């Protein structure tokens, strides 16, 4: 029973990490992303962290990997807002990261 609980917790932690790979092709991505011009237009405010150990939870702290096999989520940046599953805005400070529209939160689990 303890092993099951441990595996569940580890799996939950892994699923909610935010290691991101930016794909060159839409067909290779899990989520299509559009970067908006203003914070108020975003579903998620994203802060790019320097180390993958900082990319924990589902609160907009993203670490971009160079290898798609290391990523939890593969994204493709689209040119038009209407093509996106998720609209983001990159913030300058870690404390600003988070969800504006929590109904989209399921996309990164």
Buried (B, 14 or more C-beta within 10 A) or exposed (E): EEEEEEEEEEEEEEEBBBBBBBBEEEEEBBBBBBBBEEEEBBBBBBBBBEEBEBBBEBBBBBBBBEEBEEBBBBBBBBEEEEEBBBBBBBBEEEEBBBBBEEEBBEBBE
